[in-house]
Amino acid sequence: MPNAVANSPKPRAFIAAPMSSLESETFYDKQRTFVLKFLELLESAGLFSDIYFAGREIDSPPEFTAHADALLKDYRALLDADIFILLYPAPILSSVLVETGIAIGLKKKSYLLCHKTEELPFILRKMPDRVPDFPMITIIDWKEDYPEPSRLVDQLIRHCTEW
């Protein structure tokens, strides 16, 4: 477990993962299953008081809310979050890139879990070591198509020294 102060409240997390931009129902199902397993493991680790993930209750792409509603709901959740976690399996044009920008602008501690660092947008690739005025940003490469979610949770915990 991270070196958190025993009496401090647990942080709230915001999980961003491409969902509405996925090209097929099959890929949507695979991604959603992966993210929900990651969430389940993260919740069972007891590290957060609350974890927001917009796709938690959305079983299929037609169930997504309107663009403006989704943006407002996600923005409010980002304001309340202490930590931002991006699960980025491939270079996909997705709203998660907007959410990442908002999280950085709000100076949230951010963990970018991706297939390969090179697949992140150019600016994000070097932010962790080049922009001292921004929040702590950690990039975690998972190097395989879909790793075991438990391995990602373990990697995330190892990278978190304090919340």
Secondary structure as the mmCIF struct_conf table of DSSP 4:
data_model
#
loop_
_struct_conf.conf_type_id
_struct_conf.id
_struct_conf.beg_label_comp_id
_struct_conf.beg_label_asym_id
_struct_conf.beg_label_seq_id
_struct_conf.end_label_comp_id
_struct_conf.end_label_asym_id
_struct_conf.end_label_seq_id
TURN_TY1_P TURN_TY1_P1 ALA A 6 ASN A 7
BEND BEND1 SER A 8 SER A 8
HELX_LH_PP_P HELX_LH_PP_P1 PRO A 9 PRO A 11
STRN STRN1 ARG A 12 ALA A 16
TURN_TY1_P TURN_TY1_P2 SER A 20 SER A 21
BEND BEND2 GLU A 23 SER A 24
HELX_RH_AL_P HELX_RH_AL_P1 GLU A 25 ALA A 45
TURN_TY1_P TURN_TY1_P3 GLY A 46 GLY A 46
BEND BEND3 SER A 49 SER A 49
STRN STRN2 ASP A 50 PHE A 53
HELX_RH_3T_P HELX_RH_3T_P1 ALA A 54 GLU A 57
BEND BEND4 SER A 60 SER A 60
HELX_RH_3T_P HELX_RH_3T_P2 PRO A 61 GLU A 63
HELX_LH_PP_P HELX_LH_PP_P2 PHE A 64 ALA A 66
HELX_RH_AL_P HELX_RH_AL_P2 HIS A 67 ASP A 80
BEND BEND5 ASP A 82 ASP A 82
STRN STRN3 ILE A 83 TYR A 88
BEND BEND6 ALA A 90 ALA A 90
HELX_RH_AL_P HELX_RH_AL_P3 SER A 95 GLY A 105
TURN_TY1_P TURN_TY1_P4 LEU A 106 LYS A 107
STRN STRN4 LYS A 109 CYS A 114
BEND BEND7 HIS A 115 HIS A 115
HELX_RH_3T_P HELX_RH_3T_P3 THR A 117 GLU A 119
BEND BEND8 LEU A 120 LEU A 120
HELX_RH_AL_P HELX_RH_AL_P4 PHE A 122 ARG A 130
TURN_TY1_P TURN_TY1_P5 PRO A 132 ASP A 133
BEND BEND9 PHE A 134 PHE A 134
HELX_LH_PP_P HELX_LH_PP_P3 PRO A 135 MET A 136
STRN STRN5 ILE A 137 ASP A 141
BEND BEND10 GLU A 144 TYR A 146
HELX_RH_AL_P HELX_RH_AL_P5 PRO A 149 HIS A 159
BEND BEND11 THR A 161 THR A 161
#
